[in-house]
Amino acid sequence: MAVVKEYTVEDKLRALHHLQTIHTKLDEIVILKGELPIEVKDLEDEIEGLQTRMEKLKTEIDTFDKTIADRKNVIKDAQAQIKKYEAQQKNVKNSREFDALTKEIEMQTLESQLGEKRIRDAEADMVGKKQYLSEAQSIIDARTADLGAKKGELSKIIAETEKEEQALNKQLEDATNEVDDRLLTAFERIRKSYRNGLAVVSIERDSCGGCYSKVPPQRKMDIRQRKKIIVCEHCGRILVDPEIAGLVEEI
């Protein structure tokens, strides 16, 4: 029958500190990358948004081109009709026929004028949209250059840290399995509470290594004995003595 190992409080503290050490090293790699991953994503999103907008504008411009072509055909037909009616007016037999042709000429003239107005409106809209297309393309070119530079910088950092990061992630998986679920939950909760991700800290110069608040003498004695899990009264971080943390300072 397999023997289940009983972990002492000291074992648990060492496991927690080891887990924190690995997390801290991974956090340092994240800091080394800085804002580059976010900046790369933002640039990619901006370029994609501009390209989508440009495609929509190109479709609108194509529609305007078709509208202009259609209106020109309407104007051409209207002018042909006007010439036809004007020619017919010369051969009318009475004023009623003349007035009817005059009305048709007026209708075709209005149709021609309406076509010209729609052409002017479409051309005016196209000027603004084409100007935006030109400006958007300039922005895309600039953002693409920025994106290339930032991707190159990020790729260089990733290449330099990839092996270390993979090794640390493997260590992290093993170290996480060494911590019982209750303590792991508390550890993760505390980590998320602080931007630096420190959940386990040692005593440094009689103070908490996280918030630098003074630790009372009796509490320091309890920490040194490693008989129970003790947290800082001020910040709630788990406290370990310098020996566990690999420091030379004595409590």
N, C-alpha and C positions, 0 to 999 in steps of 0.2 A: 504494500500500500504506500502511495506517495506521501511523503512528509511535507506538510504545509508549513512554510517558513513563517515565523512570527516576526514582524518588524517592530523594532523598538521606536520610541519617539525620535531618538537620534538618527536612526536609519531614515525615518520619514523626513526629518529636517535636511539631511544630506541629499536625499532624493529631490526635495523641493528646491534646494539651492542649486543642484546640478541642472535641474530643469530651467531654472531662472537664468543660469549662465548661458545655456544654449539659446534661449529666447533672446537674450541680450546681444549675443553675437549675430543672430539673424536680424535683429533690429538695427544693428550697426550697418549691415549690408543694405537694408532698406534706406537708411539715412544717407549712405554713400550714393545711392541712386537718386536721392533727393526727390524733387518734384518732377523729374524727367518722365516717369511713366504717365503721370497725370497730364503733363504738358503735351506729350506725344498723343495721348487719347483726345485731348481738347483740340489739337491741331487737326487730327484726322476727322473729328466730328465737324469742325468748322469747314474744312475743305469739302467734305461730303455734302454738307448743307448748301454751300455755294454752288457746287456742281448740280445738285438737284434743282436749285433755283434757276440756274442758267439753262438747264434742259427745258424747264417749264417756260422760260422766256423765249427760247428758240421756237418752241411749239406755238406760242402766242404770235411771234413774228411771222411764222409760216402762215398762220391764220390771217394776219393782216395782209400779207402778200396776196393770198387768195382773194381776200375781200377787195383789194385794190384792183386786181385783174378782173374780177367779176364786175365791179363798178365801171371799169373802163369799157367793158363789153356792153354794159347797159347804156352808157353814154353814147357809144358808137351806134348802137341800134336806135337810140332816141334821136340822134342827129340825122340818121338815115330816114327815119319816119318823118321828121320835120321837113326835110327836103322833098320827100314824096308828097306830103300834104300841101306844101307851098306850091309845088308844080300843079297839083290838082286844083288849087284855088284859081289858077289862071283859066281853067276850062269849066268853071261852075256855071249853071244856068239860072240860079236864083240866089237870093241872099241867105236863104235857110241853109243851103248846102255850104255856102261860104262861111257862115257862122259855125256850122258843125265842124268844118275843117279847122277853123281858127281855134275852137275849143280843144281839138285833138293836138294842135301845135302847142298850145299852152300846157296841156298835160305832159307832153313829151319834153317840153322845156323845163318844167318843174322836176321831172324825173331825172333829166340831165344835171340840173343844179343840185338835186339831192345827192346824186352820185358823186359829184365833185366835192360836196361837203364831206361825205363819208370818206372819200379818198384823203382829203386834207386832215381829217381827224385821225385816220389810221396812220398817216405819215408822221403826224405829230407824236402819236403814241409810240411809234417805232423809233423815233429819235431818242426818246428817253430810255426805252428798253435797250437799244443798241449801246447807248452810253453806259448803262448799268452793266451790260455784258462785258464791255471793254474794261471797266473798272474792276468787275468781279474777277476777270481773267488775270489782271495784274495782281490782285490780292491773292488769288490761288497760286500764282507763280512764286510770290514772296513767301507764302505759308508753306508751299511745297519745299522750298529751299530750306526754311527753318526746320521743317519736319525731317528732312534728310539729315541735317546737322545733328538734331537732337536724337534721332534714331541711331546715328553713328556713335554718338557719345554714350548712349544707353547700351548699345550692343557691346561696346568696348568694356564697360563696367561689368555687364553680364558675363562676358567671356572671361574676365579676370576673377570673378567671384563664383562662377557656376559650379566648379568642383567643390569649393568650400561650402557653398549653399546646399548642394546635394548631400554632402557628408553630414552637415549640421541637421538637415531635415531627417536623415536616417537616425542620427543620434536622438533627435527630438522625439521621434516615434518610440524608440526604445525607452527613453527617459520618462515619457508620459505614461508608459505601461507600468513603471515602477512606483507611481503615485496612486494611492487609493482614490476612488471616485469622489468621496466627500471633500478631501483636501484639494483635489484637482479642480473641482467646481469652485471652491473658495479662491484658489490661486488664479483661475481665469477671471473671476469676478473682480478681484483686486487689480489684476493687470489692466483690465479694460477701464478701470477708474482713473488711471494716470497715463498721461501722454508718453512718458518715458518707459512705460510697460514694466516698471519695477514692482513686483509683488513680494519678493523675498530680499531682504537687505540685512547687512550685518551692523553691529555696533561699531561706530567710528568716533573716537575721542569722547566716549561716554554719551554719544547721541545716536539717534536713529539715522541710519544711512540713507533713508528716503526723504524725511522731512526735516532732519537735523534738530529735532526736539530732544531735550535732555531725557535720559532714561534713568529713573530712580535706582539707587544702589540695590535695593532688594529685588527689583525686577531684573537687574543685570545678573544678580546671583542666580535667579531662577533660569535665566537664559543659558548661563554657563553650565548648569546642571543637566540641561537637555532632557528634562523629565516631562515636559508638556509643550504644546505649541503656544507660543506667546506672540501677540500682535502689539504693535505700537499703539499707545493710548490716544495718540493724536491723528495719525494717518491711516491706521488699520493694516499696515503692511506686516508681514510675518518677519519676525526678528530671529537672527541666528548669531552665534558668537563668532568672533574673528577666526577661530581655528577652523571651523567648518567652512568659512568663506576663503580659507587659504591665506589669511593675513597674519602678520606677526604680532599685532597689537593684542594685548591681554585685557580682558574685562576686569 
